[in-house]
Amino acid sequence: MKAPRHLRVVFDTNTVLSALLFSQGKIAWLRAFWREGRSIPLISSATASELTRVLAYPKFGLSTDDCIELLSDYLPFCQTVIIAKACPVNCRDKNDQPFLNLAHSGRAHVLVTGDKDLLALAGKTSFVIESPESFRQRISGIKP
């Protein structure tokens, strides 16, 4: 499947955190992906709030200014979606449901996640659910 020109993507919180916090990590390439306009990351008030809350966890040791700087490398590239309808597919972890609802309401092409509860729903939604590595392979045309 070739990626549409304006790929509408929901990145879950851990995926965004990994891309923002670990510049040498496995998924640091995502930063360039959204910066270059190769995707339209979708956010909702619930997912933006969770991202902001998690970035402030003491374990990351980030100052308020650090958090603002990291968010400024993601949020300006995002399109905010108002959740009009819940996704008809429910996740067993209710904390993951906002990502399904966002992908559904935002007409996402794909939900990129490493979360096992969300990955278990692959093939059950109108949008693709896949890991960051699978997403990278698919959009670059690399065969696993």
N, CA, C and O of each residue as an XYZ file, in Angstrom:
576
protein
N       0.851     -1.183      0.000
C       0.000      0.000      0.000
C       0.893      1.242      0.000
O       1.689      1.438      0.919
N       0.763      2.064     -1.013
C       1.531      3.295     -1.075
C       0.856      4.345     -0.193
O      -0.370      4.447     -0.155
N       1.679      5.123      0.513
C       1.147      6.136      1.423
C       0.516      7.280      0.637
O       1.094      7.743     -0.346
N      -0.673      7.745      1.061
C      -1.278      8.914      0.428
C      -0.378     10.133      0.602
O       0.460     10.167      1.504
N      -0.547     11.111     -0.244
C       0.296     12.312     -0.191
C       0.192     13.010      1.172
O       1.209     13.414      1.737
N      -0.987     13.148      1.684
C      -1.194     13.787      2.987
C      -1.682     12.718      3.964
O      -2.873     12.604      4.256
N      -0.742     11.962      4.445
C      -1.029     10.846      5.328
C      -1.499     11.355      6.685
O      -0.758     12.041      7.389
N      -2.721     11.019      7.045
C      -3.305     11.423      8.325
C      -2.963     10.339      9.350
O      -3.396      9.193      9.234
N      -2.169     10.737     10.364
C      -1.614      9.761     11.292
C      -1.909     10.145     12.737
O      -1.795     11.308     13.124
N      -2.287      9.152     13.516
C      -2.356      9.297     14.964
C      -1.148      8.563     15.515
O      -0.991      7.360     15.307
N      -0.301      9.292     16.217
C       0.830      8.703     16.930
C       0.442      8.655     18.398
O       0.050      9.675     18.964
N       0.543      7.490     19.025
C       0.199      7.442     20.444
C       1.267      8.162     21.262
O       2.336      8.487     20.745
N       0.980      8.406     22.520
C       1.852      9.197     23.378
C       3.266      8.639     23.459
O       4.233      9.392     23.343
N       3.400      7.333     23.656
C       4.737      6.757     23.783
C       5.539      6.889     22.493
O       6.758      7.054     22.538
N       4.883      6.819     21.370
C       5.567      6.976     20.084
C       6.093      8.401     19.950
O       7.247      8.607     19.573
N       5.253      9.380     20.258
C       5.679     10.783     20.184
C       6.807     11.045     21.183
O       7.801     11.690     20.846
N       6.654     10.546     22.404
C       7.695     10.732     23.425
C       9.026     10.164     22.959
O      10.061     10.816     23.092
N       9.004      8.966     22.422
C      10.249      8.349     21.952
C      10.888      9.164     20.846
O      12.106      9.340     20.827
N      10.084      9.661     19.929
C      10.621     10.473     18.832
C      11.192     11.788     19.337
O      12.216     12.253     18.838
N      10.540     12.392     20.322
C      10.986     13.689     20.838
C      12.159     13.583     21.807
O      13.066     14.415     21.776
N      12.147     12.583     22.653
C      13.138     12.505     23.728
C      14.437     11.804     23.349
O      15.488     12.098     23.917
N      14.373     10.894     22.408
C      15.544     10.071     22.106
C      15.998     10.322     20.675
O      15.613      9.605     19.752
N      16.820     11.349     20.507
C      17.232     11.788     19.171
C      18.049     10.738     18.426
O      18.181     10.818     17.205
N      18.589      9.773     19.124
C      19.336      8.695     18.477
C      18.567      7.371     18.528
O      19.111      6.317     18.198
N      17.306      7.434     18.941
C      16.516      6.219     19.108
C      15.987      5.657     17.802
O      16.157      6.243     16.733
N      15.340      4.503     17.918
C      14.812      3.777     16.760
C      13.776      4.569     15.969
O      13.643      4.386     14.759
N      13.049      5.442     16.645
C      11.992      6.156     15.912
C      12.203      7.668     15.867
O      11.260      8.429     15.648
N      13.432      8.090     16.073
C      13.753      9.519     15.964
C      13.441     10.054     14.565
O      13.193     11.248     14.401
N      13.450      9.183     13.561
C      13.148      9.581     12.178
C      11.762     10.194     12.044
O      11.508     10.942     11.100
N      10.863      9.890     12.970
C       9.502     10.439     12.888
C       9.491     11.965     12.956
O       8.641     12.605     12.337
N      10.418     12.546     13.694
C      10.469     14.018     13.797
C      10.612     14.637     12.410
O       9.884     15.568     12.067
N      11.533     14.132     11.626
C      11.708     14.648     10.260
C      10.476     14.339      9.420
O      10.095     15.131      8.558
N       9.859     13.199      9.665
C       8.685     12.785      8.896
C       7.556     13.803      9.020
O       6.951     14.186      8.019
N       7.271     14.243     10.255
C       6.184     15.224     10.394
C       6.664     16.631     10.071
O       5.888     17.437      9.557
N       7.919     16.948     10.359
C       8.452     18.282     10.026
C       8.427     18.547      8.521
O       8.122     19.657      8.086
N       8.746     17.530      7.737
C       8.804     17.659      6.281
C       7.420     17.636      5.636
O       7.306     17.724      4.413
N       6.382     17.521      6.438
C       5.027     17.511      5.909
C       4.645     16.201      5.243
O       3.712     16.155      4.441
N       5.362     15.140      5.572
C       5.042     13.843      4.985
C       3.853     13.191      5.677
O       3.348     12.156      5.241
N       3.421     13.811      6.754
C       2.232     13.342      7.456
C       1.537     14.533      8.094
O       2.120     15.602      8.278
N       0.287     14.315      8.421
C      -0.475     15.267      9.219
C      -0.776     14.542     10.528
O      -1.712     13.746     10.596
N       0.017     14.816     11.570
C      -0.290     14.189     12.851
C      -1.602     14.757     13.399
O      -1.834     15.966     13.362
N      -2.425     13.892     13.892
C      -3.717     14.294     14.452
C      -3.643     14.255     15.973
O      -3.062     13.340     16.558
N      -4.243     15.265     16.602
C      -4.345     15.292     18.061
C      -5.755     15.708     18.447
O      -6.484     16.318     17.665
N      -6.110     15.366     19.653
C      -7.368     15.821     20.241
C      -7.012     16.466     21.574
O      -5.861     16.414     22.007
N      -7.979     17.059     22.207
C      -7.683     17.653     23.515
C      -7.215     16.580     24.492
O      -6.323     16.830     25.303
N      -7.803     15.395     24.424
C      -7.418     14.315     25.345
C      -5.994     13.837     25.085
O      -5.234     13.631     26.031
N      -5.620     13.658     23.814
C      -4.277     13.144     23.532
C      -3.218     14.218     23.757
O      -2.107     13.902     24.181
N      -3.538     15.468     23.483
C      -2.585     16.562     23.752
C      -2.375     16.720     25.258
O      -1.251     16.942     25.710
N      -3.445     16.607     26.026
C      -3.328     16.700     27.492
C      -2.473     15.573     28.045
O      -1.638     15.792     28.923
N      -2.681     14.369     27.532
C      -1.878     13.238     28.009
C      -0.406     13.441     27.669
O       0.458     13.191     28.510
N      -0.105     13.888     26.459
C       1.280     14.126     26.064
C       1.935     15.158     26.978
O       3.059     14.963     27.441
N       1.237     16.236     27.229
C       1.760     17.292     28.104
C       1.988     16.769     29.517
O       3.012     17.063     30.135
N       1.045     16.005     30.021
C       1.142     15.440     31.374
C       2.313     14.472     31.483
O       3.069     14.526     32.454
N       2.472     13.597     30.511
C       3.525     12.582     30.571
C       4.911     13.205     30.411
O       5.863     12.762     31.055
N       5.034     14.216     29.569
C       6.331     14.894     29.415
C       6.825     15.482     30.738
O       8.029     15.599     30.966
N       5.887     15.848     31.596
C       6.247     16.466     32.883
C       6.590     15.443     33.964
O       6.895     15.831     35.092
N       6.550     14.153     33.653
C       6.904     13.149     34.657
C       8.319     13.406     35.166
O       9.222     13.682     34.375
N       8.516     13.319     36.466
C       9.846     13.544     37.038
C      10.931     12.637     36.453
O      12.091     13.042     36.376
N      10.576     11.423     36.041
C      11.587     10.488     35.535
C      12.300     11.016     34.289
O      13.405     10.575     33.976
N      11.676     11.956     33.579
C      12.317     12.512     32.389
C      13.245     13.672     32.740
O      14.112     14.032     31.944
N      13.072     14.259     33.919
C      13.950     15.336     34.370
C      13.904     16.585     33.500
O      14.906     17.285     33.359
N      12.760     16.860     32.926
C      12.618     18.011     32.032
C      12.074     19.220     32.776
O      11.161     19.103     33.594
N      12.637     20.367     32.487
C      12.103     21.607     33.034
C      10.865     21.992     32.234
O      10.581     21.404     31.191
N      10.141     22.973     32.726
C       8.979     23.477     31.989
C       9.407     23.981     30.624
O       8.723     23.736     29.630
N      10.531     24.683     30.565
C      11.040     25.178     29.278
C      11.395     24.032     28.338
O      11.143     24.117     27.136
N      11.982     22.953     28.877
C      12.299     21.777     28.055
C      11.027     21.188     27.453
O      10.987     20.852     26.269
N      10.000     21.068     28.270
C       8.729     20.515     27.807
C       8.136     21.384     26.705
O       7.661     20.873     25.690
N       8.164     22.686     26.906
C       7.628     23.605     25.900
C       8.409     23.478     24.597
O       7.825     23.471     23.514
N       9.724     23.380     24.706
C      10.550     23.246     23.500
C      10.240     21.957     22.752
O      10.126     21.961     21.526
N      10.104     20.859     23.478
C       9.776     19.586     22.829
C       8.394     19.634     22.185
O       8.213     19.182     21.054
N       7.429     20.178     22.905
C       6.074     20.284     22.343
C       6.057     21.177     21.103
O       5.264     20.959     20.188
N       6.941     22.189     21.076
C       6.975     23.088     19.917
C       7.565     22.411     18.687
O       7.498     22.956     17.585
N       8.138     21.234     18.869
C       8.642     20.478     17.736
C       7.629     19.440     17.263
O       7.920     18.640     16.374
N       6.456     19.456     17.853
C       5.403     18.516     17.451
C       4.062     19.208     17.203
O       3.486     19.095     16.121
N       3.579     19.918     18.205
C       2.219     20.476     18.118
C       1.972     21.383     16.906
O       0.880     21.320     16.341
N       2.922     22.223     16.476
C       2.638     23.074     15.312
C       2.388     22.289     14.020
O       1.811     22.818     13.069
N       2.819     21.043     13.991
C       2.639     20.222     12.789
C       1.341     19.423     12.839
O       0.971     18.762     11.868
N       0.662     19.489     13.963
C      -0.539     18.689     14.194
C      -1.818     19.401     13.758
O      -1.898     20.628     13.723
N      -2.800     18.590     13.431
C      -4.149     19.093     13.177
C      -5.017     18.636     14.346
O      -5.065     17.449     14.669
N      -5.693     19.580     14.968
C      -6.569     19.249     16.086
C      -7.903     18.747     15.563
O      -8.500     19.333     14.660
N      -8.351     17.662     16.145
C      -9.608     17.031     15.752
C     -10.553     17.069     16.948
O     -10.177     16.716     18.066
N     -11.762     17.493     16.700
C     -12.810     17.421     17.718
C     -13.469     16.062     17.571
O     -13.914     15.694     16.483
N     -13.531     15.328     18.647
C     -14.078     13.970     18.593
C     -15.591     14.045     18.463
O     -16.299     14.403     19.405
N     -16.067     13.699     17.275
C     -17.495     13.760     16.994
C     -18.206     12.451     17.355
O     -19.353     12.450     17.802
N     -17.493     11.341     17.148
C     -18.069     10.025     17.423
C     -16.990      9.123     17.989
O     -15.834      9.172     17.569
N     -17.380      8.311     18.936
C     -16.451      7.315     19.464
C     -16.222      6.247     18.397
O     -17.104      5.962     17.586
N     -15.055      5.675     18.412
C     -14.749      4.573     17.508
C     -15.647      3.394     17.882
O     -15.822      3.104     19.065
N     -16.214      2.717     16.893
C     -17.075      1.575     17.218
C     -16.296      0.379     17.785
O     -16.893     -0.535     18.354
N     -14.991      0.386     17.634
C     -14.142     -0.666     18.192
C     -13.621     -0.172     19.535
O     -13.094      0.935     19.640
N     -13.771     -0.995     20.548
C     -13.330     -0.607     21.885
C     -12.065     -1.343     22.266
O     -11.891     -2.523     21.961
N     -11.180     -0.615     22.948
C      -9.929     -1.183     23.431
C     -10.145     -1.714     24.840
O     -10.889     -1.127     25.626
N      -9.497     -2.818     25.153
C      -9.650     -3.374     26.498
C      -9.055     -2.458     27.557
O      -9.467     -2.502     28.716
N      -8.073     -1.613     27.164
C      -7.514     -0.618     28.084
C      -8.196      0.717     27.792
O      -7.944      1.336     26.759
N      -9.051      1.153     28.699
C      -9.825      2.375     28.457
C      -8.941      3.603     28.268
O      -9.369      4.583     27.658
N      -7.710      3.561     28.785
C      -6.796      4.690     28.606
C      -6.304      4.830     27.162
O      -5.801      5.884     26.775
N      -6.450      3.779     26.377
C      -6.048      3.813     24.969
C      -7.194      4.212     24.034
O      -6.963      4.529     22.868
N      -8.413      4.195     24.541
C      -9.582      4.498     23.710
C      -9.503      5.873     23.043
O      -9.940      5.998     21.899
N      -8.965      6.921     23.702
C      -8.890      8.223     23.034
C      -8.124      8.193     21.706
O      -8.418      8.988     20.814
N      -7.155      7.297     21.564
C      -6.409      7.212     20.306
C      -7.258      6.584     19.207
O      -7.180      6.989     18.047
N      -8.067      5.597     19.573
C      -8.995      5.011     18.605
C     -10.055      6.031     18.200
O     -10.381      6.166     17.021
N     -10.585      6.743     19.184
C     -11.604      7.756     18.892
C     -11.047      8.855     17.991
O     -11.725      9.321     17.075
N      -9.803      9.266     18.257
C      -9.154     10.286     17.443
C      -8.957      9.790     16.017
O      -9.273     10.503     15.064
N      -8.448      8.599     15.865
C      -8.229      8.053     14.524
C      -9.552      7.934     13.765
O      -9.620      8.230     12.572
N     -10.587      7.502     14.459
C     -11.905      7.345     13.832
C     -12.491      8.706     13.432
O     -12.879      8.898     12.280
N     -12.554      9.638     14.368
C     -13.140     10.961     14.089
C     -12.293     11.769     13.117
O     -12.822     12.558     12.334
N     -10.975     11.571     13.167
C     -10.066     12.342     12.319
C      -9.826     11.730     10.955
O      -9.025     12.237     10.169
N     -10.526     10.633     10.674
C     -10.360      9.930      9.398
C      -8.883      9.642      9.118
O      -8.372      9.895      8.027
N      -8.223      9.107     10.135
C      -6.807      8.773     10.018
C      -6.615      7.619      9.049
O      -7.471      6.744      8.910
N      -5.476      7.643      8.388
C      -5.081      6.501      7.569
C      -4.458      5.424      8.447
O      -4.577      4.229      8.176
N      -3.785      5.880      9.516
C      -3.042      4.935     10.346
C      -2.914      5.443     11.780
O      -2.843      6.647     12.030
N      -2.889      4.500     12.705
C      -2.586      4.741     14.114
C      -1.272      4.014     14.383
O      -1.194      2.790     14.271
N      -0.247      4.774     14.737
C       1.082      4.211     14.983
C       1.286      4.096     16.485
O       1.190      5.081     17.217
N       1.571      2.874     16.933
C       1.647      2.588     18.356
C       2.525      1.383     18.622
O       2.675      0.508     17.769
N       3.091      1.345     19.785
C       3.784      0.153     20.248
C       2.976     -0.566     21.311
O       3.414     -1.582     21.851
N       1.801     -0.045     21.611
C       0.942     -0.565     22.670
C       0.274     -1.869     22.227
O      -0.423     -1.908     21.213
N       0.494     -2.921     22.996
C      -0.044     -4.239     22.636
C      -1.568     -4.271     22.590
O      -2.150     -4.969     21.759
N      -2.220     -3.519     23.482
C      -3.688     -3.502     23.484
C      -4.233     -2.890     22.198
O      -5.244     -3.353     21.671
N      -3.573     -1.858     21.693
C      -4.001     -1.247     20.435
C      -3.597     -2.109     19.244
O      -4.386     -2.286     18.316
N      -2.386     -2.644     19.259
C      -1.931     -3.489     18.153
C      -2.818     -4.731     17.987
O      -2.968     -5.252     16.882
N      -3.397     -5.192     19.090
C      -4.289     -6.362     19.032
C      -5.541     -6.078     18.204
O      -6.230     -7.008     17.784
N      -5.839     -4.804     17.967
C      -7.038     -4.421     17.211
C      -6.760     -4.225     15.720
O      -7.658     -3.837     14.972
N      -5.534     -4.488     15.283
C      -5.185     -4.333     13.868
C      -6.121     -5.172     13.005
O      -6.384     -6.338     13.298
N      -6.611     -4.558     11.944
C      -7.520     -5.236     11.030
C      -8.990     -5.138     11.422
O      -9.858     -5.617     10.692
N      -9.275     -4.530     12.555
C     -10.650     -4.432     13.043
C     -11.231     -3.027     12.907
O     -12.373     -2.777     13.295
N     -10.431     -2.108     12.352
C     -10.854     -0.709     12.235
C     -10.763     -0.265     10.775
O     -10.198     -0.964      9.934
N     -11.319      0.888     10.496
C     -11.264      1.438      9.141
C      -9.893      2.021      8.825
O      -9.627      2.377      7.676
N      -9.028      2.124      9.809
C      -7.675      2.644      9.655
C      -6.690      1.551     10.046
O      -7.024      0.633     10.794
N      -5.492      1.664      9.536
C      -4.427      0.711      9.844
C      -3.916      0.988     11.263
O      -3.786      2.144     11.668
N      -3.633     -0.061     11.998
C      -2.970      0.056     13.300
C      -1.683     -0.743     13.185
O      -1.704     -1.944     12.916
N      -0.549     -0.055     13.394
C       0.721     -0.754     13.261
C       1.805     -0.132     14.127
O       1.686      0.999     14.598
N       2.853     -0.899     14.319
C       3.996     -0.446     15.110
C       4.794      0.591     14.320
O       4.672      0.674     13.097
N       5.609      1.381     15.020
C       6.447      2.347     14.305
C       7.342      1.692     13.251
O       7.522      2.245     12.166
N       7.900      0.525     13.559
C       8.777     -0.154     12.598
C       7.989     -0.636     11.379
O       8.452     -0.483     10.248
N       6.822     -1.207     11.590
C       5.984     -1.636     10.460
C       5.568     -0.443      9.609
O       5.547     -0.516      8.380
N       5.237      0.655     10.281
C       4.855      1.880      9.579
C       6.015      2.353      8.697
O       5.822      2.679      7.525
N       7.207      2.386      9.268
C       8.379      2.835      8.502
C       8.621      1.946      7.287
O       8.882      2.439      6.189
N       8.533      0.650      7.488
C       8.743     -0.281      6.372
C       7.687     -0.072      5.286
O       8.008     -0.062      4.098
N       6.456      0.091      5.687
C       5.376      0.250      4.710
C       5.501      1.538      3.925
O       5.347      1.529      2.704
N       5.776      2.652      4.598
C       5.822      3.930      3.876
C       7.070      4.071      3.015
O       7.092      4.848      2.061
N       8.113      3.310      3.362
C       9.330      3.380      2.566
C       9.397      2.262      1.521
O      10.326      2.205      0.715
N       8.401      1.377      1.551
C       8.353      0.306      0.572
C       9.313     -0.842      0.865
O       9.562     -1.684      0.002
N       9.852     -0.875      2.084
C      10.768     -1.950      2.466
C       9.969     -3.193      2.816
O       9.007     -3.126      3.582
N      10.363     -4.313      2.261
C       9.713     -5.594      2.599
C      10.380     -6.176      3.837
O      11.606     -6.255      3.911
N       9.560     -6.588      4.819
C      10.148     -7.163      6.048
C      10.861     -8.466      5.758
O      11.411     -9.085      6.669
